[in-house]
């Protein structure tokens, strides 16, 4: 099987994009994170985050700005949870 130069460039470009997203996720300390942002931090889908991580009893409680607002989390609390669970180092 022969791989073209364009295919190699596209492959590496995709890998670099994923690495860039992971690095940004580890260093992002913006005020509040939504479910999508938390999922990026844990390198999982939004659905997995909401059904398998955010629902854990020891996961930080979301900040609700009002009754209809989406759940938001404080980044430092999410990172501390990950450290406690050894999900990141």
Residue frames as qw, qx, qy, qz and C-alpha x, y, z in Angstrom:
[[0.000, 0.890, 0.456, 0.000, 0.00, 0.00, 0.00],
 [0.429, 0.203, 0.017, 0.880, 1.40, 3.35, -1.05],
 [0.150, -0.816, -0.440, 0.345, 0.49, 6.46, 0.91],
 [0.395, 0.711, 0.161, 0.559, 0.63, 9.77, -0.90],
 [0.339, 0.103, -0.316, 0.880, 2.40, 12.80, 0.48],
 [0.348, -0.394, -0.111, -0.843, -0.96, 14.60, 0.85],
 [0.783, -0.400, -0.434, -0.198, -2.35, 11.72, 2.91],
 [0.662, -0.124, -0.439, 0.595, 0.69, 11.84, 5.21],
 [0.073, 0.240, -0.129, 0.959, 0.37, 15.61, 5.58],
 [0.556, -0.427, -0.263, -0.663, -3.36, 15.27, 6.36],
 [0.798, -0.311, -0.503, 0.112, -2.67, 12.52, 8.91],
 [0.511, -0.067, -0.367, 0.774, -0.02, 14.55, 10.74],
 [0.133, -0.346, -0.053, -0.927, -2.15, 17.67, 10.54],
 [0.682, -0.464, -0.380, -0.418, -5.00, 15.83, 12.25],
 [0.754, -0.261, -0.454, 0.395, -2.67, 14.49, 14.94],
 [0.310, 0.111, -0.214, 0.920, -1.24, 17.95, 15.58],
 [0.365, -0.451, -0.200, -0.790, -4.74, 19.43, 15.82],
 [0.776, -0.455, -0.420, -0.119, -5.68, 16.84, 18.46],
 [0.653, -0.138, -0.367, 0.648, -2.48, 17.46, 20.41],
 [0.065, 0.303, -0.039, 0.950, -3.09, 21.20, 20.27],
 [0.567, -0.510, -0.296, -0.575, -6.64, 20.71, 21.62],
 [0.803, -0.364, -0.429, 0.197, -5.31, 18.54, 24.46],
 [0.473, 0.030, -0.265, 0.840, -2.65, 21.10, 25.40],
 [0.185, -0.397, -0.081, -0.895, -5.21, 23.92, 25.35],
 [0.700, -0.484, -0.422, -0.311, -7.56, 21.80, 27.48],
 [0.737, -0.266, -0.428, 0.451, -4.90, 21.29, 30.15],
 [0.361, -0.059, -0.172, 0.915, -4.02, 24.98, 30.40],
 [0.184, -0.530, -0.386, -0.732, -7.46, 26.57, 30.00],
 [0.233, -0.323, -0.679, 0.617, -8.50, 28.33, 33.19],
 [0.178, -0.374, -0.297, -0.860, -11.33, 30.43, 31.80],
 [0.376, -0.274, 0.382, -0.799, -14.03, 31.36, 34.29],
 [0.723, 0.042, 0.544, -0.423, -16.51, 28.54, 33.66],
 [0.040, 0.205, -0.877, -0.433, -16.56, 25.43, 31.46],
 [0.771, 0.103, -0.012, -0.628, -19.62, 23.97, 29.76],
 [0.898, -0.073, 0.424, -0.087, -20.10, 20.23, 29.19],
 [0.788, 0.597, -0.048, 0.142, -18.36, 20.38, 25.80],
 [0.150, 0.811, -0.468, 0.315, -15.30, 22.05, 27.31],
 [0.621, -0.464, 0.581, -0.248, -15.17, 19.53, 30.17],
 [0.944, 0.219, 0.247, -0.025, -15.45, 16.68, 27.66],
 [0.578, 0.733, -0.275, 0.229, -12.50, 18.11, 25.73],
 [0.228, -0.728, 0.568, -0.308, -10.51, 18.24, 28.95],
 [0.720, -0.231, 0.629, -0.179, -11.20, 14.54, 29.61],
 [0.125, 0.359, -0.776, -0.503, -10.67, 13.66, 25.91],
 [0.221, 0.287, 0.931, -0.050, -14.11, 12.13, 25.59],
 [0.063, -0.478, -0.581, -0.656, -17.43, 12.89, 23.96],
 [0.297, -0.313, 0.180, -0.884, -19.92, 15.29, 25.52],
 [0.813, -0.238, -0.307, -0.434, -22.34, 12.40, 25.96],
 [0.761, -0.034, -0.558, 0.330, -19.72, 10.27, 27.77],
 [0.164, 0.249, -0.418, 0.858, -18.84, 13.20, 30.02],
 [0.489, -0.296, 0.062, -0.818, -22.46, 13.81, 31.01],
 [0.882, -0.179, -0.249, -0.359, -23.44, 10.15, 31.50],
 [0.891, -0.038, -0.369, 0.262, -20.23, 8.73, 32.98],
 [0.482, 0.144, -0.346, 0.792, -18.25, 11.54, 34.63],
 [0.155, -0.371, 0.083, -0.912, -20.44, 14.52, 35.57],
 [0.722, -0.408, -0.307, -0.466, -23.01, 12.24, 37.22],
 [0.642, -0.026, -0.643, 0.417, -20.52, 10.84, 39.74],
 [0.460, -0.810, -0.363, 0.010, -21.40, 11.86, 43.30],
 [0.570, -0.581, 0.018, 0.580, -17.92, 13.25, 43.96],
 [0.421, 0.387, 0.331, 0.751, -17.74, 15.27, 40.72],
 [0.073, -0.179, -0.230, 0.954, -17.98, 19.03, 41.37],
 [0.257, 0.677, 0.637, -0.266, -21.48, 20.46, 41.41],
 [0.351, 0.464, 0.393, 0.712, -22.31, 22.61, 38.40],
 [0.020, -0.323, -0.224, 0.919, -22.83, 26.33, 38.74],
 [0.165, 0.621, 0.718, 0.268, -26.37, 27.25, 37.65],
 [0.108, 0.047, -0.001, 0.993, -26.82, 30.87, 36.72],
 [0.550, 0.029, 0.151, -0.821, -30.59, 30.43, 36.52],
 [0.728, 0.053, 0.617, -0.295, -33.12, 27.61, 36.21],
 [0.804, 0.562, 0.150, -0.124, -32.92, 27.44, 32.42],
 [0.138, 0.823, -0.539, -0.119, -29.16, 27.86, 32.08],
 [0.870, 0.230, -0.429, 0.076, -26.89, 25.03, 30.99],
 [0.798, -0.560, 0.007, 0.221, -24.63, 23.50, 33.59],
 [0.393, 0.784, -0.344, 0.336, -21.25, 25.17, 33.97],
 [0.864, -0.381, -0.179, 0.275, -18.28, 24.05, 36.05],
 [0.181, -0.928, 0.315, 0.078, -15.37, 25.82, 37.70],
 [0.721, 0.532, -0.440, 0.060, -12.22, 24.65, 35.85],
 [0.038, 0.547, -0.732, 0.405, -10.02, 24.33, 38.93],
 [0.692, -0.161, 0.523, -0.471, -12.60, 22.07, 40.61],
 [0.915, 0.350, -0.060, -0.192, -12.79, 19.86, 37.51],
 [0.510, 0.605, -0.571, 0.220, -8.99, 19.63, 37.38],
 [0.279, -0.455, 0.701, -0.473, -8.78, 18.77, 41.09],
 [0.879, 0.043, 0.289, -0.378, -11.33, 16.00, 40.56],
 [0.825, 0.491, -0.279, -0.009, -9.24, 14.61, 37.70],
 [0.200, 0.603, -0.679, 0.368, -6.10, 14.72, 39.84],
 [0.574, -0.300, 0.585, -0.488, -7.87, 12.93, 42.73],
 [0.915, 0.200, 0.253, -0.243, -9.06, 10.23, 40.35],
 [0.464, -0.418, 0.622, 0.472, -5.63, 10.11, 38.69],
 [0.651, 0.635, 0.415, 0.028, -7.22, 10.88, 35.34],
 [0.452, 0.812, -0.162, 0.331, -4.45, 13.41, 34.72],
 [0.771, -0.361, -0.169, 0.497, -1.04, 13.93, 36.29]]
